[in-house]
Amino acid sequence: MITPRKKNRTLIGRWLLILTVLFSISCSQTRFVPEDRYLLNKVELEIDDQNINKVEAKSFLRQNENYKILGFIKFYLLLYNMSSKKKTDDWLKRIGEAPELYDALLAERSNEQLEQFMDNKGYYRADISNEVTFNEKKDKADLKFKIETGDRYRIKGVNYHFATPELRDIFLKDSLDLQFKPGSPFDIYELEKKQQRIVTLYRNNGYFYFSKNQVSFLADTLQFEKQALLDLYIGETKEAQIDSAKILRPYYVNNFSYFILPGNSPVGSYQFGGTVFSDTVRWDNSQLYLTKHFRYPPGLFIRSTQMNSGELYKTSEVEQTFNAFNRLRQFRYVDIQFDETYPEQDSNLLDCRIRLAPLNKQSVSLDLEGTNTSGNFGIAGNIYYQHRNVFKGAEVLKLRLKGATERMKRTVNNKSEYFNTRELGAEANLTIPKLLGPGKYIRSFERNLPKTIVSVGYNYQRRPEYTRTISNIKLGYDWKTSQNYSHIWNFLDMNLVQLSEFDEDFINSIKDLFIKSSFIDHFIFAMNYSLIFNNQRLNLKDNYTYARFNVESSGNTLWLLSTLTGQDKHLRVLEGDTLVYYQFLNTQYAQYLKADIELRRAITLDKFNRIVGRVFLGVGVPYGNSKVLPFEKQYFTGGANGIRAWQVRSLGPGTYRAPEGDYPNQSSDIKLEGNVEYRFKLLGKLEGALFVDAGNIWAINKNDNREGALFKFNSFYKQIAVGTGTGLRLDMNYFILRVDLGMKLRDPSEPQGERWVIGNGRLWDDDYNPFNLTFAIGYPF
């Protein structure tokens, strides 16, 4: 029989073996270094001015060491060194990285690039040098660059030159942030940024042909000591390839043409005539070319097009139109082009052509998953159906059918019994790309790309102890106020939870008020709102920030109606606690206020390494018609998306520990959680991760009778759980497969003084398992 202690020792032994192998390989980093050459072991950059971004400066170096993961392991070099010396196309060579060798010419070239960088930053008297240290025994070289910046040049003044009075008026009216302040650093990179912003300014005022060629700077750095006089020329067309009259003329949008391409049409081309388009619809200054397989109403294009005929051309409105069509989730390809309406007449009118290639209208998918929770095995499956144009107005209908069963063990009279649980469910979600209700009369709101979302669902759960059904209906709006900000307002969020076929012995055995309350019929009549900020872009690895604020209120409207109409109150005694409450539909309704906030930040170190952090804080307060939050609205942690060293719902609240053998089911009113994950590329689509998770949940009031569950300001920080671990992620293009192995570092359910797992013998305790393995789809955050 394998004991937990033996399992832990075996697991730790395997990790030690892997680390030993990696270490031994690392000792042969110079295996492919030719004679009389040196492996570039380390590259450092020293700058005496903190105003210079060292990461930005290092990007100009032409001599760089091999990439590292974990900050010190040259993993890809290790892979390359494991390859065969006889084969030039070994697969390890393809996925690995050849050794970076010291090259004196490249080092000198790096000096020149750094000098150019410093000149562009305004440091014209910077001193750039490098020194190299050779280790003859190990065939390695350390390279160090030094920058002594000297004094920085600053802008003394700016003279503005405009080709036309109209260009001057536009600039002076809308460009306070584009004007240069005397005394600011003379920085070429900042000048180029302002150059692009000036171009955007004019392209948002109708100047369709305006480009960077029409904005130029001339700097005089000789007239004054360490100062520069700038001349800014706007509208210059001497070297322009386009007629200067076109460049200096504002254009207006005239006609719109929409082409719905066949699903199999090649991107980048379109055809006219009956061979492709079977129908044409015209309205105002617009025409829509349709195919027989994809039909949409004109109103869809009127709402999605953020430009109006007769108005000035604006680049920002073109981008908003592009985003609006993408937001419909209808098209795999969106292309917006402009042509002059009457090119032979030298007019200032533009016709807009929008080409749209639809996605497949219908799709069906199936997924299966297996579970193993504390030795309880189960299987679950989902069938998904999606129709992207169900009512011919770009409405998206999603259907989901779910089925699950799990074989579980329980102890009755000191005897183990096995039983099966069953779950069946159905969900329907309809997204309509416009406002329904009174809001549809607010024409200006359509620029926020609103959607109306309707959801209904039903879930049936059967266990030996009880049968539970959950019915829900949700109505709400989803809209955007900018590229980064979006809003979700569910003005109706109803849930009806009903239980039947109780095992009386089971119910009577529950002494936990919070758990027992989940076995009582209840009705939730809620309203909730979410504000989301997200500057992450698909397929880009840049730094990004994500923030979400949620607030939810339930039961207030029903309580007010109950009070005003003089409804009878009902009485219930639960575990010695008395509750007087109103009913709706012969069921107690929940009354509470709940709010939470989540912040995420991702920092890309290089193409192989990234750090992602997350903080979550949530609080729910029951009152009036409720003594506790509804079970579905309570917070929990642990599992694949929480503190991964614990099973889901097995941690907390506070220092509370559930009785041995109980199924993990812990939840409460307050949640505080923080996560940091370091992600690094391994092989191909395989990614590794190291993480640290910390946090817990707590009860907010004394109605919770679980020992140690109550939140207290003077002690909550002593009840923080800490876990760490490592994981693997496999990129399957459409989704991420993830496995994480978490290990407890600090367990708040242990006695004071014994909560740190390492150092208290917990790793070798036969009755304590500090490890938890989780499988999931997608990143944890």
C-alpha positions in Angstrom: 0.0 0.0 0.0 1.3 3.4 -1.0 1.0 6.0 1.8 0.6 9.7 1.3 4.2 10.1 2.7 5.5 7.7 0.0 3.6 9.6 -2.7 5.1 12.9 -1.6 8.6 11.5 -1.5 8.2 9.9 -4.9 6.9 13.2 -6.4 9.7 15.2 -4.8 12.2 12.7 -5.9 11.1 13.0 -9.5 11.4 16.8 -9.4 14.9 16.5 -7.9 15.8 14.1 -10.7 14.6 16.5 -13.4 16.5 19.4 -11.8 19.6 17.3 -11.6 19.4 16.5 -15.3 18.9 20.1 -16.2 21.8 21.2 -14.1 24.1 18.6 -15.6 23.1 19.7 -19.1 23.7 23.3 -18.2 27.3 22.5 -17.4 27.9 21.8 -21.1 26.6 25.1 -22.5 29.7 25.5 -24.7 29.2 22.2 -26.5 28.6 23.9 -29.9 31.0 26.8 -29.3 33.8 26.7 -31.9 37.4 26.9 -30.9 38.8 30.3 -30.3 35.3 31.6 -29.8 33.4 32.5 -26.6 29.8 31.9 -25.5 28.2 35.2 -24.6 27.4 34.4 -21.0 26.0 37.7 -19.8 25.2 41.1 -21.2 24.8 44.1 -18.9 23.8 47.7 -19.5 24.7 50.4 -17.0 23.2 53.9 -17.4 23.9 56.8 -15.0 20.5 58.5 -15.7 17.3 57.0 -14.3 15.2 58.9 -16.9 16.4 56.5 -19.6 14.4 53.3 -19.9 16.9 50.5 -19.7 14.7 47.9 -21.3 14.2 50.3 -24.3 17.9 50.9 -24.5 18.8 47.2 -24.5 16.6 46.7 -27.5 19.2 48.5 -29.5 22.0 46.1 -28.6 23.2 43.8 -31.4 25.0 41.6 -28.9 22.6 39.6 -26.7 22.9 36.5 -24.6 20.7 33.5 -25.1 17.1 33.8 -23.9 16.4 32.7 -20.3 13.3 31.3 -18.5 12.9 31.6 -14.8 15.4 34.4 -15.0 18.5 32.1 -15.0 17.9 28.9 -17.1 18.9 29.2 -20.8 16.4 26.6 -21.7 16.5 26.8 -25.5 20.3 26.7 -25.5 20.1 23.6 -23.3 17.8 22.0 -25.9 20.2 22.9 -28.7 23.1 21.4 -26.8 21.2 18.2 -26.4 21.1 17.8 -30.2 23.4 15.7 -32.4 26.7 17.1 -33.6 26.5 14.9 -36.7 23.0 16.1 -37.9 22.6 19.7 -39.1 18.8 19.5 -39.1 18.2 17.8 -35.8 14.7 18.6 -34.4 16.3 19.8 -31.2 18.2 22.3 -33.2 15.0 23.5 -34.8 13.2 24.1 -31.5 16.3 25.2 -29.6 18.5 28.2 -29.9 22.1 28.2 -31.1 24.7 29.6 -28.7 25.2 33.4 -28.9 28.9 34.1 -29.5 30.8 37.1 -28.6 31.6 39.2 -31.7 33.7 42.3 -31.4 32.2 43.8 -34.5 28.7 43.4 -33.2 29.7 44.9 -29.9 31.0 47.9 -31.7 27.9 48.0 -33.8 25.9 48.0 -30.5 27.9 51.0 -29.3 26.9 52.8 -32.5 23.2 51.9 -32.1 23.3 53.1 -28.4 24.8 56.4 -29.5 22.1 56.9 -32.1 19.5 56.0 -29.4 20.9 58.6 -27.0 21.1 61.2 -29.8 17.4 60.7 -30.5 16.7 61.1 -26.8 18.4 64.4 -26.8 21.8 63.3 -25.2 24.2 64.5 -27.9 27.2 64.4 -25.6 26.7 60.9 -24.2 29.8 58.7 -23.8 29.2 55.0 -24.8 31.7 52.3 -24.0 31.9 48.6 -23.5 34.2 46.1 -21.7 34.5 42.4 -22.1 35.7 39.8 -19.6 36.8 36.4 -20.9 36.7 33.2 -18.9 39.3 31.1 -20.8 38.6 27.9 -18.9 34.8 27.9 -19.6 35.0 29.6 -23.0 32.6 32.3 -21.9 32.6 36.0 -22.1 30.8 38.7 -20.1 30.0 41.9 -21.9 29.1 45.2 -20.2 28.0 48.4 -21.8 28.2 51.7 -20.0 26.4 55.0 -20.9 27.4 58.3 -19.4 24.6 60.5 -20.6 25.9 64.0 -20.0 23.4 66.9 -20.2 20.2 66.6 -22.2 19.1 69.1 -24.9 15.8 70.8 -24.4 13.3 72.7 -26.5 13.8 76.5 -26.3 10.9 77.4 -28.6 8.8 76.3 -31.6 7.8 78.2 -34.7 4.6 76.8 -36.4 4.2 77.0 -40.2 0.8 76.1 -41.8 0.2 75.7 -45.5 -3.4 77.1 -45.2 -5.3 79.1 -42.7 -7.7 76.2 -42.3 -5.0 73.9 -41.2 -3.9 76.5 -38.6 -7.4 77.0 -37.3 -7.8 73.2 -36.8 -4.5 72.9 -35.0 -5.0 75.8 -32.6 -8.5 74.8 -31.8 -8.0 71.1 -30.9 -4.3 70.7 -30.2 -3.4 71.9 -26.7 -1.8 68.5 -26.0 0.1 68.6 -29.3 1.9 71.9 -28.8 5.5 71.8 -27.5 6.3 73.4 -24.2 9.6 75.3 -23.8 11.9 73.4 -21.5 10.6 69.9 -22.4 13.3 67.4 -23.5 14.3 67.3 -27.2 13.3 63.7 -27.9 13.0 62.5 -31.5 10.8 59.6 -30.4 8.3 61.9 -28.7 8.4 64.2 -31.8 7.5 61.2 -34.0 4.6 60.3 -31.7 3.3 63.9 -31.9 3.7 63.8 -35.7 1.4 60.8 -35.9 -1.1 62.4 -33.5 -1.1 65.5 -35.7 -1.8 63.4 -38.8 -4.7 61.8 -36.9 -6.0 65.2 -35.9 -6.4 66.2 -39.6 -7.7 62.9 -40.8 -10.4 63.3 -38.2 -11.3 66.6 -39.8 -11.8 65.4 -43.3 -8.3 65.4 -44.7 -8.4 61.9 -46.3 -5.0 62.1 -48.0 -3.1 63.7 -45.2 -0.1 61.6 -44.0 3.2 61.8 -42.1 4.8 63.3 -45.2 2.8 66.5 -44.5 4.2 67.0 -41.0 7.9 67.7 -40.7 10.3 69.2 -38.1 13.5 71.2 -38.5 15.7 71.6 -35.4 18.5 74.1 -34.9 20.8 72.9 -32.1 23.7 75.2 -32.9 22.3 78.6 -32.1 21.9 78.0 -28.3 23.9 75.9 -25.9 22.2 72.6 -25.2 18.9 73.9 -26.5 17.0 73.3 -29.7 14.8 75.7 -31.8 12.1 73.8 -33.6 10.2 74.7 -36.8 7.1 72.6 -37.4 5.8 72.5 -40.9 2.2 71.3 -41.4 0.7 70.8 -44.9 4.1 70.7 -46.7 3.5 68.9 -50.1 6.7 69.4 -52.1 7.6 65.7 -52.2 4.1 64.4 -52.1 3.1 61.8 -54.7 -0.6 62.9 -54.5 -1.8 66.2 -56.0 -1.4 68.8 -53.3 -4.9 70.1 -53.9 -6.2 66.7 -52.7 -4.0 66.7 -49.6 -5.1 70.2 -48.5 -8.8 69.6 -49.1 -11.3 68.2 -46.6 -13.5 65.3 -47.9 -17.0 64.3 -47.1 -18.6 60.9 -47.1 -21.1 60.4 -49.8 -22.5 56.9 -50.7 -22.2 53.5 -48.9 -22.0 50.1 -50.5 -22.1 46.9 -48.5 -21.1 43.6 -50.1 -22.0 40.3 -48.3 -19.5 37.9 -49.9 -20.2 34.2 -50.1 -18.7 32.2 -47.3 -16.2 30.5 -49.6 -15.1 33.6 -51.5 -11.4 34.5 -51.4 -10.4 37.3 -49.1 -9.2 40.4 -51.0 -11.5 40.2 -54.0 -15.2 40.6 -54.8 -17.4 40.3 -57.9 -20.4 42.2 -59.2 -23.4 40.8 -61.0 -25.8 37.9 -60.6 -23.0 35.3 -60.5 -22.3 36.3 -56.8 -25.0 38.7 -55.6 -28.6 37.6 -55.9 -30.3 40.7 -54.5 -29.7 44.4 -54.1 -31.4 46.6 -51.5 -31.2 50.4 -51.7 -32.0 53.1 -49.2 -31.0 56.8 -49.0 -27.3 56.9 -50.1 -26.7 53.3 -49.5 -26.9 50.0 -51.3 -26.6 46.4 -50.0 -25.5 43.5 -52.2 -26.8 40.2 -50.8 -26.3 36.5 -51.6 -29.1 33.9 -51.3 -27.4 32.2 -48.3 -26.7 35.3 -46.2 -29.5 37.9 -45.7 -29.5 40.8 -43.3 -31.8 43.8 -42.9 -30.7 47.4 -43.8 -31.2 48.5 -40.2 -28.3 46.3 -39.1 -25.9 48.3 -41.4 -27.4 51.6 -40.4 -26.8 50.9 -36.8 -23.3 49.5 -37.3 -22.0 52.2 -39.6 -20.6 55.0 -37.4 -20.4 57.4 -40.4 -23.1 59.5 -42.0 -23.6 60.6 -45.5 -22.8 64.3 -46.0 -20.5 64.5 -42.9 -16.7 65.0 -42.9 -14.5 61.9 -43.3 -13.1 60.9 -39.9 -10.6 58.1 -39.3 -11.9 57.5 -35.8 -15.4 56.8 -37.2 -13.9 54.4 -39.7 -12.3 52.5 -36.8 -15.5 52.6 -34.8 -17.4 51.1 -37.8 -14.8 48.3 -38.2 -15.1 47.5 -34.5 -18.9 47.6 -34.7 -19.0 45.0 -37.5 -16.5 42.8 -35.6 -18.6 43.1 -32.5 -21.5 41.5 -34.3 -19.6 38.2 -34.3 -21.0 37.5 -37.8 -18.1 38.1 -40.1 -14.7 36.5 -40.5 -13.4 39.3 -42.7 -14.2 43.1 -42.6 -12.7 45.5 -45.1 -13.5 49.2 -45.4 -12.3 51.2 -48.5 -12.9 54.6 -49.9 -13.0 55.9 -53.5 -13.6 59.4 -54.8 -17.2 59.7 -56.1 -16.3 61.8 -59.1 -12.5 61.4 -59.6 -12.7 63.0 -63.1 -14.4 66.1 -61.7 -12.0 66.7 -58.9 -14.7 66.6 -56.2 -14.4 66.3 -52.5 -16.8 63.4 -52.0 -15.9 59.8 -51.0 -17.8 56.6 -51.5 -17.4 54.0 -48.8 -17.2 50.3 -49.8 -17.5 47.7 -47.0 -16.8 44.1 -47.8 -18.0 41.5 -45.3 -17.3 37.7 -45.4 -19.8 35.9 -43.1 -18.8 33.1 -40.7 -20.7 29.8 -40.9 -24.3 30.4 -39.8 -24.7 27.2 -37.7 -22.3 25.1 -35.7 -22.6 22.1 -33.3 -19.9 21.0 -30.9 -19.5 18.4 -28.2 -17.2 18.2 -25.2 -16.7 15.5 -22.6 -14.8 15.8 -19.3 -13.9 13.4 -16.5 -13.5 14.4 -12.9 -11.8 12.8 -9.9 -12.5 14.6 -6.6 -11.2 12.9 -3.5 -11.6 9.5 -5.2 -15.1 10.3 -6.5 -15.2 9.6 -10.3 -17.5 11.3 -12.7 -18.2 12.1 -16.3 -19.9 15.2 -17.8 -20.8 16.2 -21.3 -22.1 19.3 -23.1 -23.7 19.7 -26.5 -23.5 23.2 -27.9 -25.5 24.6 -30.8 -25.1 28.1 -32.3 -27.0 30.0 -35.0 -25.4 33.3 -36.0 -28.4 34.7 -37.9 -31.4 33.0 -36.5 -34.0 35.7 -37.2 -32.2 37.3 -40.2 -31.0 40.2 -38.2 -27.6 39.0 -37.0 -29.1 37.6 -33.8 -26.9 34.9 -32.2 -28.7 32.0 -30.6 -26.7 29.6 -28.4 -28.1 26.4 -26.9 -26.4 24.2 -24.4 -27.5 20.8 -23.2 -25.6 19.4 -20.2 -25.5 16.0 -18.6 -23.3 14.7 -15.7 -23.1 11.8 -13.4 -20.7 11.1 -10.5 -20.1 8.0 -8.4 -19.6 9.1 -4.8 -18.9 7.6 -1.4 -20.4 8.5 1.9 -20.1 7.0 5.4 -23.3 5.9 7.2 -23.1 4.2 10.6 -19.3 3.7 10.1 -20.0 1.9 6.8 -19.0 3.2 3.3 -21.8 3.4 0.8 -21.6 4.3 -2.9 -24.2 6.2 -4.8 -24.6 8.1 -8.1 -25.5 11.7 -8.6 -27.1 13.0 -11.8 -27.5 16.4 -13.3 -29.3 17.5 -16.4 -29.6 21.0 -17.7 -30.5 23.2 -20.6 -29.6 26.8 -21.4 -30.6 29.2 -24.2 -29.0 32.6 -24.9 -30.1 35.0 -27.5 -28.1 38.1 -28.4 -29.8 40.8 -30.4 -27.6 43.5 -31.9 -29.8 46.5 -30.9 -31.7 47.8 -27.9 -35.2 46.4 -27.2 -37.6 48.4 -25.1 -37.8 52.1 -24.5 -34.1 52.5 -25.2 -34.6 51.8 -28.9 -35.9 55.3 -29.4 -32.6 56.8 -28.3 -30.8 57.1 -31.7 -27.5 58.5 -30.3 -27.1 55.5 -28.0 -26.6 53.2 -31.0 -23.1 54.6 -31.4 -22.3 52.6 -28.2 -22.9 49.4 -30.1 -25.6 48.1 -27.8 -26.9 44.5 -27.6 -29.9 43.1 -25.9 -29.3 39.7 -24.2 -32.0 37.2 -23.2 -31.1 34.0 -21.3 -33.2 31.2 -19.9 -32.1 28.0 -18.2 -33.2 25.0 -16.2 -31.1 22.6 -14.2 -32.1 19.4 -12.5 -29.9 17.8 -9.8 -30.6 14.4 -8.2 -28.8 13.0 -5.2 -29.8 10.3 -2.7 -30.4 13.1 0.0 -32.4 15.5 -2.1 -33.6 16.7 -5.6 -33.0 20.3 -6.6 -34.1 22.3 -9.6 -32.9 25.8 -10.6 -34.8 27.9 -13.1 -33.4 31.3 -14.2 -34.3 34.1 -16.6 -32.0 37.0 -17.4 -32.7 40.2 -19.5 -30.1 42.9 -20.0 -28.1 45.2 -22.2 -24.4 45.1 -23.2 -22.7 48.2 -24.7 -19.4 49.9 -25.3 -18.5 53.5 -24.7 -15.0 53.3 -26.1 -12.6 50.7 -27.5 -11.5 49.7 -23.9 -14.7 50.3 -21.8 -17.8 48.1 -21.9 -20.9 47.9 -19.8 -23.3 45.1 -18.9 -26.6 45.9 -17.2 -29.0 43.0 -16.3 -32.1 44.8 -15.2 -33.8 41.4 -14.6 -32.0 38.4 -13.1 -34.4 35.9 -11.6 -33.5 32.5 -10.1 -36.0 30.1 -8.5 -34.4 27.3 -6.5 -36.7 24.5 -5.4 -35.8 21.3 -3.4 -37.8 18.1 -2.9 -37.5 14.4 -1.9 -35.4 15.1 1.2 -33.6 12.5 3.2 -34.7 13.7 6.7 -31.8 12.1 8.4 -29.4 13.9 6.1 -31.1 17.3 6.6 -31.2 16.9 10.4 -27.6 16.0 10.5 -26.6 19.4 9.1 -25.7 21.8 11.9 -24.1 24.4 9.7 -26.5 27.3 9.2 -25.0 28.4 5.9 -25.1 24.9 4.3 -28.5 24.2 5.7 -29.9 27.4 4.2 -28.9 26.1 0.7 -31.5 23.3 1.2 -34.4 25.8 1.5 -36.5 27.0 -1.4 -35.7 30.6 -2.3 -36.3 33.1 -5.0 -33.8 35.7 -6.3 -35.1 38.8 -8.0 -31.9 40.8 -8.7 -30.4 43.6 -10.8 -26.7 43.9 -11.5 -24.3 46.1 -13.4 -20.7 45.5 -14.6 -18.1 48.1 -15.7 -15.2 46.5 -17.6 -11.9 48.0 -18.8 -9.8 45.9 -21.0 -7.0 47.1 -23.3 -5.9 43.6 -24.3 -5.8 42.9 -28.0 -6.2 39.5 -29.6 -3.0 37.9 -31.0 -0.9 40.6 -29.4 1.6 39.9 -26.6 1.8 43.5 -25.3 1.3 44.5 -21.7 -2.4 44.8 -20.8 -4.7 45.8 -18.0 -8.1 44.3 -17.2 -10.4 45.6 -14.5 -14.0 44.7 -13.7 -16.4 46.2 -11.2 -19.7 44.4 -10.4 -22.5 45.5 -8.2 -25.7 43.5 -7.6 -28.9 44.2 -5.5 -31.7 41.8 -4.9 -35.1 41.8 -3.2 -35.5 45.5 -2.6 -38.4 46.0 -5.0 -40.2 42.9 -3.7 -39.7 44.0 -0.1 -41.1 47.5 -0.9 -44.1 45.9 -2.6 -44.6 43.5 0.3 -44.5 46.3 2.8 -46.8 48.7 0.9 -49.4 45.9 0.2 -49.3 44.7 3.8 -48.4 41.1 3.0 -48.3 38.5 5.8 -45.0 37.6 7.3 -43.7 34.1 7.8 -41.6 32.6 10.6 -38.8 30.0 10.4 -36.5 28.7 13.0 -33.2 27.3 11.6 -30.5 25.9 13.9 -31.8 28.1 16.8 -31.9 31.2 14.6 -35.3 32.9 14.0 -36.1 34.6 10.7 -39.3 36.6 9.9 -39.7 37.0 6.1 -42.0 37.8 3.2 -42.8 35.5 0.4 -43.2 35.8 -3.4 -44.8 33.0 -5.4 -45.1 31.2 -2.0 -41.3 31.2 -1.7 -39.0 33.3 0.5 -37.1 35.8 -1.6 -33.5 36.8 -1.0 -32.5 40.4 -0.1 -28.9 41.4 -0.3 -26.3 43.8 -1.7 -23.1 42.5 -3.3 -20.1 44.2 -4.9 -16.7 43.0 -6.1 -13.8 44.2 -8.1 -11.1 42.4 -10.0 -7.8 43.7 -11.4 -5.4 42.0 -13.7 -2.1 43.1 -15.1 0.1 41.4 -17.6 3.8 42.4 -18.2 5.6 40.9 -21.2 9.3 40.5 -20.4 10.3 39.2 -23.8 9.0 36.8 -26.4 9.4 33.9 -24.1 8.5 35.3 -20.7 5.5 37.0 -19.2 4.2 37.8 -15.7 0.5 38.1 -14.9 -1.0 39.3 -11.6 -4.5 39.4 -10.3 -6.3 40.8 -7.2 -9.9 40.1 -6.3 -12.0 41.6 -3.5 -15.7 40.9 -3.0 -18.3 41.5 -0.3 -22.0 40.4 0.0 -24.3 41.7 2.7 -27.6 39.9 3.4 -30.3 42.0 5.2 -34.1 42.4 5.6 -35.7 39.3 4.2 -32.4 37.2 4.4 -30.1 36.2 7.2 -27.6 34.7 4.8 -26.6 35.1 1.2 -28.2 32.6 -1.3 -25.8 29.7 -1.7 -25.4 30.5 -5.5 -24.3 34.1 -4.7 -21.7 33.3 -2.0 -18.0 33.4 -2.7 -15.7 30.4 -2.7 -12.1 29.7 -3.6 -9.8 26.9 -4.4 -9.7 24.8 -7.6 -8.4 25.6 -11.1 -9.3 29.3 -11.0 -8.7 30.1 -7.3 -6.0 29.1 -4.8 -4.9 26.0 -6.7 -3.3 24.2 -3.7 -6.8 23.5 -2.4 -9.7 21.7 -4.0 -12.5 23.9 -5.1 -14.8 25.0 -2.2 -12.5 23.2 0.3 -10.8 26.3 1.8 -12.2 28.5 4.6 -14.0 30.4 5.7 -11.4 31.9 7.9 -9.8 29.1 10.1 -12.8 26.8 9.7 -12.1 23.2 8.8 -15.0 21.0 7.5 -15.5 17.6 9.2 -13.4 14.8 7.8 -15.0 13.1 4.9 -17.4 15.9 4.0 -17.8 16.8 0.4 -16.0 20.2 -0.3 -18.8 22.8 -0.1 -17.4 25.9 1.7 -18.6 29.4 0.7 -19.2 32.7 2.5 -19.7 36.5 2.2 -16.3 38.0 1.8 -13.5 37.0 -0.6 -9.9 38.3 -0.8 -7.6 36.7 -3.3 -4.3 37.5 -5.0 -2.4 35.6 -7.7 0.9 36.0 -9.5 1.8 33.7 -12.3 5.1 33.6 -14.3 4.6 32.0 -17.8 7.4 30.9 -20.0 7.6 29.1 -23.4 8.8 25.6 -23.5 8.4 23.5 -26.6 6.4 24.7 -29.6 2.8 25.3 -28.3 3.7 24.0 -24.8 4.0 26.6 -22.1 5.1 26.3 -18.5 4.1 28.3 -15.4 5.1 29.0 -11.8 2.6 30.6 -9.5 1.8 31.8 -6.0 -1.8 32.2 -4.8 -3.0 33.7 -1.6 -6.3 34.6 0.0 -9.4 33.2 1.8 -13.1 33.7 2.4 -14.9 34.9 5.5 -18.4 35.4 7.0 -19.6 38.9 7.4 -22.0 38.5 10.3 -22.5 36.4 13.5 -25.3 34.4 11.9 -22.6 32.0 10.6 -22.0 29.3 13.3 -18.9 27.9 11.7 -16.0 28.2 14.2 -13.4 30.7 13.0 -15.4 31.8 10.0 -16.1 35.4 11.0 -14.1 38.3 9.4 -12.3 40.5 11.9 -10.1 43.4 11.0 -7.5 42.7 13.7 -7.0 39.1 12.7 -8.1 38.3 9.1 -4.5 38.8 7.8 -3.5 35.9 10.0 -5.9 33.7 8.2 -4.5 34.1 4.7 -3.9 30.8 2.9 -0.8 30.6 0.7 -0.1 28.1 -2.1 2.4 27.7 -4.8 3.0 25.4 -7.7 3.8 24.8 -11.3 1.8 24.0 -14.4 1.7 23.3 -18.1 -0.4 24.9 -20.8 -1.0 23.5 -24.3 -2.1 26.0 -26.9 -4.7 24.2 -29.2 -5.3 27.4 -31.2 -9.0 27.7 -30.2 -8.5 27.0 -26.5 -5.8 26.3 -23.9 -5.5 22.9 -22.1 -4.1 23.4 -18.6 -2.8 21.3 -15.8 -1.6 22.8 -12.5 0.1 21.1 -9.5 -0.4 23.2 -6.4 1.3 22.8 -3.0 0.1 24.3 0.3 2.5 26.7 1.9 0.3 28.1 4.6 -2.9 26.4 5.9 -5.1 28.7 8.1 -7.1 25.7 9.3 -4.1 24.4 11.2 -3.5 25.5 14.8 -1.6 28.7 15.5 2.2 28.2 15.1 1.7 25.2 12.8 0.2 26.9 9.8 3.3 27.0 7.6 3.5 23.6 5.9 7.2 23.7 5.3 9.1 23.6 8.6 6.4 21.9 10.5 6.9 18.4 9.1 3.6 18.6 7.2 5.3 17.4 3.9 6.0 14.1 5.6 2.8 13.7 7.6 0.9 10.5 6.7 -2.5 12.2 7.4 -1.8 15.4 5.5 -1.6 15.8 1.7 -0.3 19.3 0.7 -0.6 18.7 -3.1 -3.6 19.3 -5.4 -3.7 18.5 -9.1 -6.2 20.4 -11.3 -7.2 20.2 -15.0 -8.9 23.0 -16.8 -9.5 24.8 -20.1 -8.1 28.3 -20.5 -5.8 30.4 -18.4 -6.7 30.9 -14.7 -6.9 34.6 -15.2 
